[in-house]
Amino acid sequence: MSGEQRPEAKGRGAHASPPNRFGQVHAEADLEHVEHDEEYLEDLRTLKTQYLPDDSRSIVSKNDSPDLNFNYSLNPYRGCLHGCSYCYARPTHEYLGLNAGLDFESKIFVKERAPELFRDFLARGDWNPELIAFSGITDCYQPIEREYRLTRQCLEVAAEARQPIGMVTKNALVTRDLDVLSEMARHRVITVAMSVTTLDAELARTMEPRTSTPDARLRAISELASANVPVSVLIGPVIPGLNDSEIPAILQAASEAGAKQASWTLLRLPLAVRPIFEDWLARVRPLDQERVESRIRSCREGNMSDASFGSRQRGSGQIAEQISQTFRIFAAKHGLDRGIDRLDCSGFRPPRPSSGQLRLF
């Protein structure tokens, strides 16, 4: 695999840094001359996370992907400490001059003005309310949210405006905001999807090193459901040959916890994500590597990835169809095949902008 190789970084999903596809120069680590310097190598293993200011002047992004059920999204952070080895968002760090590997999960950009920018976006006279997704790229409840509370503040703005929000997360920290979420639920302007990829705690620890454990995610589903917050489960991604056999068990566990709906997506390996995932698979699941890669290719017409709209989320071929059929059967069995009620845009009321200036009309 090309890219900078380091000693195994503790608690990280990526252990390498593929070259930035936009960069003209790439440095290769040469550790041969320090192989006996344990103090230096230990310092490399304990890679520290940096939190950097993001001075973006806008916070809501628009997409035109036919594969997504939303047009607008909000992300308070760039990069993600969760460090999922398969994360399709990793290449977005390359636009910042960084790499999709260790940089993505150790250099986190924080949009400290997110609540203010969101308030001003919703206060615009030309905003026609529709769903805005939180975590369209990186998880809005990654661990640093405990300190910055940007997601919570953005939710408070949405609650004030009765702006419909759809959230996706792998972190049980979402239950911290049950007070705001339950208020929004009363006005039918919130849905939460908990992403559960496996019930195997050890697999989750290595594949998604800094996410909540599977048990914690199921408890979060239960707490959300008990607070009458519409909650669903997302099996994303399904990795053929690795976690596809868990689909029935995940759906049963999610249903028992209180989820009302379920969805799934197939593993995507765009650009630099592929070498990072392949490196993880070779290190952590070497005995499964050949089978997993073969089954991925069978779902991608012989390739490891497919960027085509329409097929990139579900794949094609016999194995992809088997996965889809298994999901449909067990989602129906556990009552997770019914949709969540549409969110209500009719109660939207523009919030006061951050300037405090009232609108004339």
N, C-alpha and C positions, 0 to 999 in steps of 0.2 A: 504494500500500500504506500502511495506517495504521501508525503507530508511529514511534519516534524514529529519525531518519536521521543517520548519522555519516559522516565520511570513511572510506574503505575500511579496515577494521581488518585489519592484517597477520596472516595465518595463522589467520583465523577463518572458520568456516562461515557464520555469520550476520553480516550487516552492518547489522542493524536490530534494534530492540527493540519488538515489538508490545505494546500495552497489556495489563497484567495483567487478566484477565477478572474478578478479584475486587476490583480496585482502583476507587476512586471518583475518583481524581485521576491524570492522566497528563501528564507534561511532554513537550513537543515541543522538540527542539533547534532553535535558530535561530542558524545559523552565518554568516549574511550579514554581520554586523558584524565577523567575524574572518576573512573570506575571504582576506585578505592576510597574516595572521599565521601564517607557515609553521611557526614553532616550536610554537605552540599546536596547530595541526592535526596536526603530526607526533606530538605527545604523544597525541592522540586515536587516531591510527593504530596506535600501539604500546600497545594496551590491555594492562595488566598483569593477570596472573592472581592472584586472592586465594584463599588457603586458610584456611577458617574452621572453628572447632571445632563439632562436632555432638555435643550431649550426650544423644543418644537413649538411652533406658533399655532398649530392646529392639533386636535386630538381625535377627531372622528374621520375615519377613512372610508372611501367608497370603493366597492369592487363591482366588477361586471361578470363574475364567474357564474355560469349556468349551473354549476355543481352545488352552489351554496343557497341556503334558504333565507339569506339576508343580504341586504345591499350595503349596510353600514356597520362598521365595527369600531370599537374603542379599546386601546391597549395602553395602560398606564406605564408599562415597562417594556424595554427592548432587551432581548436575551432572557434566559430563564435558568434559575438555579436548580430546578428540578433535574435537569441533565438527562432527559430521556434519550436513549441511544438512537431512537428511530425518528426523532422530532423533525417533521417536514419544514419547520420554521427556521432551522439552523442557517440556511443560506442567506437569510435576511441580514445577518451580521456582516456579510461580505460587502454590503452597500455602505457600511460604516468604516471600511478599510481594515476589518478584522477577519478572523477565520471562523468557520462554522463549527469547529471542534471545541477545544477548551475555552477559546475566547467567548463563545456563545453562552457558556454556562458559568463563566467566572468574571466577565465584564458586563455588568448589568446597568443599563441606562434607565434613569428614573425621571419620569415626566412630572416634576413636582407641581407644575401648574395645571395638571390634568383637571382637577375639579373646577377651577376657574375657567379654563378653556371650554369645558363641557357645558358649563352654565351659559357662557356667551354663545355657544353654538345653538343651544336649544332656545335662546332668547331671540334669535334672528327672526325677522318678520316673514322670511320665505321658507321656514322649516315646515314641511308637511309631515306630521308625525308618522313614523313607521318603526318597526323593530330595529334596535341597535344591539349588536352582539358584543358582549364583553369576552375577551380571550379569543378573538379571531386569529391571533398569531401566537402570543405567549400567554402563559397562565396568569390571570389577574390576581390569583391568590397564592402566588409563589411566596416562600417564607418571608421575604423582606416586607411584604404587605403588613405583617404584624407591627412593624415600626412606622412605615410611612402612611398607612391607612388611606391610600389614594383611591383604591377600589371602593372602600366604604364611603368616602366623601363623594365620589361620583354617583354611587347608589343613592345617597341622600339628595343629591341634585335631581336625579331621576324621579325619586319618590315625590319630591316637591312639585315637579312638573307633571307627574303621572305619565312619564315617558316609558313606553314598553321596552323591556330589556330581556334578552336571552343570554344566559351565562353558561359557560362550560368550564369545568375545573377538575383537577385531580387532587385537590387539597381540601381536607376537612376543615380548614380555617374558615370556609364559607359559613359555617354555623355560628361563628362569632357575630355575624350580621343578621341573625334571625329576626331581630326587632324590626329592622328596616325591610327585610324581605317579606315578612308576614304582613306588614302594612301595605306593601306593594301588591301582595297577593290578594288582599281584600279589594283592590281596585282592578284586579286582573291585568297587571302590567309587568309580570315577572314569570320567567320559567328558569329552572336550573337543571343542567345536565351534569351528572357525575360520571366522569370517565373511569371505567373499571376494565383494565386489560387482562387481569389475571387474579385468581384467588390464592395463588402461590406466593407467599410472603418473600421467599428467597429469590424467586424470579423477579418480582417487583423490585427488590432491593438492588439488584444488579442492573436491571433494564431501565428502571426509573428511580435512580438512587436517592433523590431527595424529595420525592412525593410522599403523600400519606400512605400508610399501609393499606392493603385491601380491606382489612377489618375496619379501619378508621373511616374509609370511604363509605362502607355499608352503614356504619353508625351515623354518618352524616346524612345519608339518604333517609334514614329513619327519623332523624331529628327534623329534617326539612319537611318530611311528610306529616309528622306530628304537629308541625306549626302551620299546616295547610298551605305550604308552598308547593306549587306544582313541580314535581321532580321526576326526571327520567334518568335512564342509564345509557351511556354510550360505550360500546365495546370498540374502542378505537386506539390503536389499530388492531385489526385481526391479522395475525402473522401466520400464514399457512405453515403447518408442520410444527408450530411452537405453541400457540395458545388457541387455535381454532377448536380444538377438542374441548375447551373449557366453556364454550358458548352456552350449552344447556345449564351448567352449574352456575355461571354468572347470572343468567337470566332468572333462575330460580331464587338465588340469594338476593338479587335486587328487588324482585317482586315481594319476597317475604319482608324486606326492609321497608317497603312502601312505595317503590317506584311505580309510576302509572303508565310509562311508555318506554320503548327501547329503540335504539338505532345502532348501526355499525358502519365502520369504514375499513377498507382493505389497506394494508401497509403501503405507504408511498415512500420511494427512495429517490427524490429528485437531487440532482447535482451532487454536492458534497455529502449529502446524507448517506448515500450508498456506501462510500468507503468507511465512514464512521460506523455504520451498522454492521457491515461485513467484518470490520476489525473487532467489534464487540462480540459478534457471534463466534468468531474464531477463538477468542480468548476465553469466553465464559461458557459457551455451549459447543465445544469443538466436535463432540460426537453427533450433534444435531445439525451441524453446518451444511453438510452435503444435502441432507433431506430437505431442510428449510429452503435453501437456495433453489433447489430443483422445483419445489412446489411454488415458490414465488414466481419463477420463470414460467411455470405452467399457467399461471394466472395473468401473465403479462406477454403472451404470445412469444415466449422465448427470451424475453428481456427481463432485467431486474427492475425496471421502472417504466412507467407510461404516463406522460404528461397530458394525454388527450382528454379534453372535457368529455364527460359522459361515462368514460370507462375507467378513469384513474381512481375513482372512489370505490368501485366494485370489482374491477377486473373482468376477465372473460375466460372461457374454457370450463372443462368439467369440474375441476376442483373449486373454482370460484362459484360455480352454480351449486355445488354441494354445500359450500359455506352459506350461501344465500338461502338455500332451502332449509338447512338446519336452523338458521336463525328464525326464519318465518314460522316453522313448526313450533319451536319452543317459545317464541314470543307469544304466539297464539295460545299455547297451553297455559302460560302464566298470566294471560290477560294484559300483555304489554304491547299488543298490536293495535290498540286504539290510540288515536292521536290526542294530544293535550289540546284543550280548547284554545281557540285563537285569542291572542291578546287584544285588549280593548284600547284603541287609539282615541276614542271619542271624548275621553275625559282630560285630554292633554291641555295644559295651561302653561304658557310660556313663563319661565322663572324670571325673577328680576336679574338683570345682567350684573356682572361683577362690579361694574361702575356704580351700581345703585340707581342709575338713571331709569325712571319709569318710561314706558312706551306711551306715546301720545294717542295711538290708535290700536 
